[in-house]
Amino acid sequence: MIGPSPSPWLASSDGLERRVVHESWERARRRALDPEHLLPTLEVAEDVLADFRLAHPLAPVLPVIRKLLVRDAEGSGLLVAVGDEMGRLLWVEGDSAAKRRAEDMRFVEGAGWSEQRVGTSAPGTALELDHGIQIHDSEHFNRLVHGWSCTAVPVHDPETRRILGVIDITGDARAVDPHTLPLIEATAAAAEAELMVLRLRALRDGAGAGGDGSRMHVTSFAGLPRSRERTAAGSRSRAATMHVLGRDTGELTSAHGRVELSLRHSEILTLLAWHREGLSAARLTDLVYGDTGTPLTLRAEIVRLRRALEAGATGIDIESRPYRLSVPLELDAHQVTSLLDRGAHRVALAASVGPLLPGSESPGIEAIRTALRARLREAMLGDAALDVLLDYAATEDGMHDAEVWTAALRLLPPRSPKRAGIVLQLERIQAGAGA
């Protein structure tokens, strides 16, 4: 069996930690993780780290986190890390000596510390469970991390309750002092409150921008009465997200876990998430089935989808007349468009991991897929940096796009060694077009 065998540390005094850690170890075993060789990978390269930071929604509240946690960390032996919702560390600050030692286990900026990657750790397990947690020394599934302890708390969007990232303190036994967890929880709450203040200030000023000059999102449903908007925005249930880019079916993530949906159910949820104002039965039928469907067929599928959503405890319901979602559902496709709106072209390109539901032939999905491709291409051609444009040119969509390669050629210095390769690619494209 892969993974460390149970040991005496699992029997904690209250039993709660034993259960939480034991279940985390079991998840690591099911993922076939090897505790002897779990060095985290660098998932955010150094040359794009600054762009990832700039685009991340927690960037505007870093001053709050630094004031409450980092300011007195030098000489303490402790590190303060802030990661994104995928467990990738974007900021690691604190004691200089501890930071150098942590490099041995690759607790560094850009490294992926999700539970799926490295097993039990405070940042990864806090994200997995959506609550704060402390992991002591050998409770880490990864033996390379033994000798370190950590406490972490997820940070949520103040309106939708979607997880935005995680705050972590890592070090020796002091990192799991009884006061550490309440301290980080208070810091996370302060960060969420500051995010809301920035959004309200932006609305008041009519600028639509956050503290970092980027566009801020405020949850709103077009066409809903104001009372319904307040109810949706003020709901305490964590909003769900769905991954549909580069996937044949959607993966729905909610407060209660992950649900893999059928293609048809993925199509319906994607369309309702994209058209937040709601869709009539006739319009949704056209978008899902084209000329081959009827409202009766759609209604039967909606019934099955409601049952699947209820069985998965997703907290999502589908309302009727028109059809619309009862709570916000954020798609990874939404994140790409938001990043493009903010000018974070490099991060948006990295987040565009593939076509939206590539196996779907639903007219509505094909329309969204086409719109996303066009939006990304427009941004790349419009004002992306040369290296980002070249990265886009290497994608499936950009490889045979003569306009993209021509734009890159114009941006290159006259004596750049890359010009010959681009000219050669343009000749291949032109030869293929003439064949």
MIVEX-936512 format. One line per field, with one value per residue (C-alpha): residue number from 1; residue in three letters; x, y, z. Coordinates in steps of 0.25 Angstrom, whole numbers, plus 5000, padded with zeros to 4 digits. Each point is the difference from the previous one (the first is absolute). Layout:
i = (NUM,...)
aa = (ALA,...)
east = (X,...)
north = (Y,...)
up = (Z,...)
This chain:
i = (1,2,3,4,5,6,7,8,9,10,11,12,13,14,15,16,17,18,19,20,21,22,23,24,25,26,27,28,29,30,31,32,33,34,35,36,37,38,39,40,41,42,43,44,45,46,47,48,49,50,51,52,53,54,55,56,57,58,59,60,61,62,63,64,65,66,67,68,69,70,71,72,73,74,75,76,77,78,79,80,81,82,83,84,85,86,87,88,89,90,91,92,93,94,95,96,97,98,99,100,101,102,103,104,105,106,107,108,109,110,111,112,113,114,115,116,117,118,119,120,121,122,123,124,125,126,127,128,129,130,131,132,133,134,135,136,137,138,139,140,141,142,143,144,145,146,147,148,149,150,151,152,153,154,155,156,157,158,159,160,161,162,163,164,165,166,167,168,169,170,171,172,173,174,175,176,177,178,179,180,181,182,183,184,185,186,187,188,189,190,191,192,193,194,195,196,197,198,199,200,201,202,203,204,205,206,207,208,209,210,211,212,213,214,215,216,217,218,219,220,221,222,223,224,225,226,227,228,229,230,231,232,233,234,235,236,237,238,239,240,241,242,243,244,245,246,247,248,249,250,251,252,253,254,255,256,257,258,259,260,261,262,263,264,265,266,267,268,269,270,271,272,273,274,275,276,277,278,279,280,281,282,283,284,285,286,287,288,289,290,291,292,293,294,295,296,297,298,299,300,301,302,303,304,305,306,307,308,309,310,311,312,313,314,315,316,317,318,319,320,321,322,323,324,325,326,327,328,329,330,331,332,333,334,335,336,337,338,339,340,341,342,343,344,345,346,347,348,349,350,351,352,353,354,355,356,357,358,359,360,361,362,363,364,365,366,367,368,369,370,371,372,373,374,375,376,377,378,379,380,381,382,383,384,385,386,387,388,389,390,391,392,393,394,395,396,397,398,399,400,401,402,403,404,405,406,407,408,409,410,411,412,413,414,415,416,417,418,419,420,421,422,423,424,425,426,427,428,429,430,431,432,433,434,435)
aa = (MET,ILE,GLY,PRO,SER,PRO,SER,PRO,TRP,LEU,ALA,SER,SER,ASP,GLY,LEU,GLU,ARG,ARG,VAL,VAL,HIS,GLU,SER,TRP,GLU,ARG,ALA,ARG,ARG,ARG,ALA,LEU,ASP,PRO,GLU,HIS,LEU,LEU,PRO,THR,LEU,GLU,VAL,ALA,GLU,ASP,VAL,LEU,ALA,ASP,PHE,ARG,LEU,ALA,HIS,PRO,LEU,ALA,PRO,VAL,LEU,PRO,VAL,ILE,ARG,LYS,LEU,LEU,VAL,ARG,ASP,ALA,GLU,GLY,SER,GLY,LEU,LEU,VAL,ALA,VAL,GLY,ASP,GLU,MET,GLY,ARG,LEU,LEU,TRP,VAL,GLU,GLY,ASP,SER,ALA,ALA,LYS,ARG,ARG,ALA,GLU,ASP,MET,ARG,PHE,VAL,GLU,GLY,ALA,GLY,TRP,SER,GLU,GLN,ARG,VAL,GLY,THR,SER,ALA,PRO,GLY,THR,ALA,LEU,GLU,LEU,ASP,HIS,GLY,ILE,GLN,ILE,HIS,ASP,SER,GLU,HIS,PHE,ASN,ARG,LEU,VAL,HIS,GLY,TRP,SER,CYS,THR,ALA,VAL,PRO,VAL,HIS,ASP,PRO,GLU,THR,ARG,ARG,ILE,LEU,GLY,VAL,ILE,ASP,ILE,THR,GLY,ASP,ALA,ARG,ALA,VAL,ASP,PRO,HIS,THR,LEU,PRO,LEU,ILE,GLU,ALA,THR,ALA,ALA,ALA,ALA,GLU,ALA,GLU,LEU,MET,VAL,LEU,ARG,LEU,ARG,ALA,LEU,ARG,ASP,GLY,ALA,GLY,ALA,GLY,GLY,ASP,GLY,SER,ARG,MET,HIS,VAL,THR,SER,PHE,ALA,GLY,LEU,PRO,ARG,SER,ARG,GLU,ARG,THR,ALA,ALA,GLY,SER,ARG,SER,ARG,ALA,ALA,THR,MET,HIS,VAL,LEU,GLY,ARG,ASP,THR,GLY,GLU,LEU,THR,SER,ALA,HIS,GLY,ARG,VAL,GLU,LEU,SER,LEU,ARG,HIS,SER,GLU,ILE,LEU,THR,LEU,LEU,ALA,TRP,HIS,ARG,GLU,GLY,LEU,SER,ALA,ALA,ARG,LEU,THR,ASP,LEU,VAL,TYR,GLY,ASP,THR,GLY,THR,PRO,LEU,THR,LEU,ARG,ALA,GLU,ILE,VAL,ARG,LEU,ARG,ARG,ALA,LEU,GLU,ALA,GLY,ALA,THR,GLY,ILE,ASP,ILE,GLU,SER,ARG,PRO,TYR,ARG,LEU,SER,VAL,PRO,LEU,GLU,LEU,ASP,ALA,HIS,GLN,VAL,THR,SER,LEU,LEU,ASP,ARG,GLY,ALA,HIS,ARG,VAL,ALA,LEU,ALA,ALA,SER,VAL,GLY,PRO,LEU,LEU,PRO,GLY,SER,GLU,SER,PRO,GLY,ILE,GLU,ALA,ILE,ARG,THR,ALA,LEU,ARG,ALA,ARG,LEU,ARG,GLU,ALA,MET,LEU,GLY,ASP,ALA,ALA,LEU,ASP,VAL,LEU,LEU,ASP,TYR,ALA,ALA,THR,GLU,ASP,GLY,MET,HIS,ASP,ALA,GLU,VAL,TRP,THR,ALA,ALA,LEU,ARG,LEU,LEU,PRO,PRO,ARG,SER,PRO,LYS,ARG,ALA,GLY,ILE,VAL,LEU,GLN,LEU,GLU,ARG,ILE,GLN,ALA,GLY,ALA,GLY,ALA)
east = (5000,5005,5002,5005,4993,4992,5008,4998,4999,4986,4994,4998,4993,4987,4999,4997,5014,5002,4988,5003,5014,4997,4990,5010,5010,4990,4997,5015,5001,4988,5008,5012,5009,5014,5003,5015,5000,4990,5009,4990,5001,5002,4986,5002,5013,5009,4998,4985,4999,4998,4989,4993,5001,4995,4988,4996,4988,5008,5011,4992,5000,5014,5003,4989,5007,5014,4996,4993,5009,5013,5005,5006,5004,5015,5008,4988,5003,4987,4995,4987,4995,4988,4996,4989,4988,5007,5011,5011,5008,5001,5006,5010,5005,5005,5013,5012,5007,4987,4997,5014,4998,4986,5006,5004,4986,4996,4991,5003,4992,4994,5000,4987,4996,4986,4996,4999,5015,5007,4990,4997,5004,4994,4998,4996,4990,4994,4996,4995,4991,4997,5004,5012,5009,5013,5010,5011,5013,4998,4986,5004,4998,5013,5012,5009,4991,5002,5006,4991,4987,4989,4987,4991,4987,4992,4996,4987,4993,4992,4988,5000,5008,5008,5014,5010,5012,5007,5008,5011,5010,5011,5012,5003,4991,4996,4993,4989,4999,4985,4999,5005,4988,4991,5010,5000,4985,4999,5010,4991,4988,5007,5005,4985,4995,5010,4997,4985,5004,5008,4988,4991,5009,5002,4985,4999,5010,4994,5014,4997,5014,5007,5011,5010,4994,4993,4986,4992,4989,4987,4990,4987,4989,4995,4985,4998,4993,5009,4995,5005,5013,5003,4995,5010,5011,4998,4999,5009,5001,5013,4998,5003,5010,5000,5012,4996,5013,5007,4990,4990,4991,4999,5006,4991,5007,4991,5002,4997,5010,5001,4989,5003,4988,4996,5002,4986,4999,5013,4994,4988,5007,5010,4990,4992,5013,5004,4986,4998,4987,4993,4995,4986,4997,4999,5014,5007,4994,5006,5014,5001,4993,4999,4989,5000,4994,4987,4997,4994,5014,5006,4991,5003,5015,4998,4993,5012,5010,4993,5000,5015,5003,4992,5007,5013,4996,5005,4990,4996,4986,4994,4988,4990,4993,5011,5010,5011,5009,4996,5015,5012,5008,5013,5006,5015,4997,4995,5013,5007,4991,5002,5015,5000,4991,5011,5011,5006,5003,5011,4992,4987,5008,5005,4986,4994,5004,4991,4987,4987,4993,5008,4991,4987,4992,4989,4998,5001,5013,5006,4996,5007,5012,5001,4999,5010,5010,4997,5002,5013,5005,4996,5007,5013,5000,4996,5010,5006,5015,5009,5004,4985,4996,5011,4994,4986,5006,5005,4986,4990,4992,5012,5009,4994,4995,5008,4995,5006,5014,5000,4997,5011,5010,4996,5004,5013,5013,5006,5012,4992,5004,4986,4996,5005,4991,4988,5002,5001,4987,4993,5005,4994,4987,4999,5004,4989,4990,5004,5000)
north = (5000,5014,5010,4999,4990,5006,5004,5005,5014,4998,4997,5015,5003,5005,4990,5012,5002,4985,4999,5012,4996,4985,5004,5009,4988,4991,5010,5001,4984,5000,5010,4990,5011,4995,5007,4998,5007,5012,5012,5010,5005,5014,5003,5015,5003,5012,5008,5000,5000,5016,4999,4989,5008,5013,4992,4993,5006,5000,5009,5013,4995,4996,5012,4995,4986,5006,5009,4989,4989,5003,5013,4993,4987,5003,4992,4992,4988,5001,5002,5006,4995,5004,4990,5000,4991,4989,4999,5007,5009,5014,5008,4994,5010,5000,4995,5000,4988,4992,5004,4995,4986,4999,5000,4985,4996,5010,5008,5012,5010,4993,4986,4992,4995,4995,4987,4993,5003,4998,4994,5005,5014,5012,5008,4989,4993,5014,5002,4985,5001,5015,5003,5004,4988,4998,4989,4996,4995,4985,5002,5004,4989,5004,4995,5012,5010,4993,5009,5012,5003,5010,5006,5005,5006,5002,5014,5002,5010,5009,4999,4986,4993,4993,4997,5010,4994,4996,5007,4991,5001,4990,4997,4993,4996,5015,4999,4991,5008,5000,5015,4999,4994,5012,5010,4995,4999,5014,5004,4993,5007,5013,4998,4996,5013,5008,4994,5004,5014,5001,4996,5009,5012,4996,5000,5013,5007,4994,4995,4985,4998,4994,5004,4996,5007,4987,4998,4994,4991,5002,4988,5005,4993,5008,5000,4996,5009,5007,4992,4987,5006,5003,4986,4993,5009,4999,4985,4993,4987,4999,5003,4988,5000,4992,4996,4998,5005,4988,4990,4991,5001,5011,4998,5008,5004,5004,5001,4985,4995,4997,4995,4994,5004,4993,5008,5004,5005,5007,5007,5005,5005,5007,5007,5005,5004,5008,5006,5005,5008,4986,4993,4997,4985,5002,5008,4990,4989,5006,5002,4986,4992,5009,4995,4986,5003,5004,5007,4987,4993,5012,4999,4985,5003,5012,4990,4991,5011,5005,4986,5000,5013,4997,4986,5007,5010,5011,5011,5003,5000,5003,5010,5000,5011,5003,4989,5006,4996,5003,5004,5004,4990,5004,4993,5000,5006,5012,5001,5001,5011,5008,4998,5006,5011,5004,4999,4988,4993,4991,4994,4999,4992,4991,4998,4997,4985,4996,5002,5001,4986,4996,4988,5008,5002,5009,5013,5008,4994,5001,5015,5002,4992,5009,5013,4996,4996,5014,5007,4994,5002,5015,5002,4993,5008,5013,5003,4987,5001,4993,4988,4998,5001,4990,4990,5002,4997,4987,4996,4992,5012,5009,4990,5002,5014,5009,5013,4995,4997,5012,5009,4993,5002,5015,5001,4993,5008,5000,4991,4991,4985,4996,5007,4989,4990,5009,5002,4985,4998,5011,4993,4987,5006,5007,4987,4992,5010,4999,4985)
up = (5000,4996,5012,5014,5009,5012,5011,5015,4996,4994,5014,5004,5013,4994,4988,4990,4995,4999,4991,4991,4998,4998,4989,4994,4999,4994,4989,4998,4999,4990,4992,5000,5006,5004,5014,4997,4987,5001,4997,4995,4986,4995,4994,4998,4993,5006,4987,5001,5015,5000,4991,5008,5012,4993,4995,5013,5008,5013,4995,5004,5015,5001,5009,5010,5001,5001,5011,5008,4998,4992,5007,5012,4994,4998,5010,5004,4992,4994,4985,4995,4987,4991,4990,4989,5000,4993,5011,4992,5010,4994,5012,5010,5010,5014,5007,4990,5006,5001,4985,4996,5008,4993,4987,5002,5001,4988,5009,4991,4991,4988,5006,5000,5014,4998,5007,4986,4998,5013,5009,5014,5003,5007,4987,4991,5010,5004,4986,4998,5013,4999,5014,5009,5004,5008,4995,5010,4995,4997,4997,4986,4990,4993,5008,4994,5008,5014,5009,4996,5005,4994,5002,4988,4998,4986,4996,4993,4991,5009,4991,4993,5011,4989,5005,4995,5007,5013,5011,5007,5011,4999,5009,5013,5011,5002,4987,5006,5014,5004,4997,4986,4994,5005,4996,4985,5001,5004,4989,4990,5005,4999,4986,4996,5006,4993,4987,5002,5004,4987,4992,5007,4998,4985,4999,5007,4992,4987,4996,5000,5005,5012,5008,4990,4988,4995,4997,5012,4999,5008,5000,4993,4992,4988,5000,5015,5010,5009,5012,4993,4997,5014,5004,4990,5004,5014,5000,5010,4992,4992,4985,4991,4988,4988,4991,4985,4993,4993,5007,4993,5012,5011,5014,5010,5013,5012,5015,5001,4990,4985,4990,4986,4991,4987,4987,4999,5014,4998,4988,5007,5013,4991,4992,5013,5006,4988,4998,5014,4997,4997,4987,4996,4998,4985,4999,5009,4992,4987,5007,5005,4989,4988,4990,5006,5014,5006,5013,5005,4998,5007,5012,5002,5000,5010,5009,5000,5001,5013,5006,4997,5006,5012,5002,4999,5011,4991,5005,4986,4995,4986,5001,4989,4991,4996,5003,5009,5011,5014,5004,4992,4993,4995,4988,4998,4987,5008,5006,4987,4995,5013,4999,4986,5004,5011,4989,5006,4987,5004,5012,4991,4989,5011,5005,4986,5001,4989,4992,5009,5000,4987,4998,5000,4988,5006,4993,5012,5005,4986,5001,5013,4996,4987,5008,5010,4989,4993,5013,5003,4986,5000,5013,4995,4987,5007,5011,5005,5002,4990,5008,5003,4986,4996,5011,4994,4986,5005,5004,4991,4997,4997,4993,4986,5002,4990,5006,5014,4994,4992,5012,5008,4988,5001,5014,4999,5000,4985,5004,5009,4997,5002,4987,4991,5007,5000,4985,4997,5008,4992,4987,5005,5003,4986,4993,5008,4996,4986,4999)
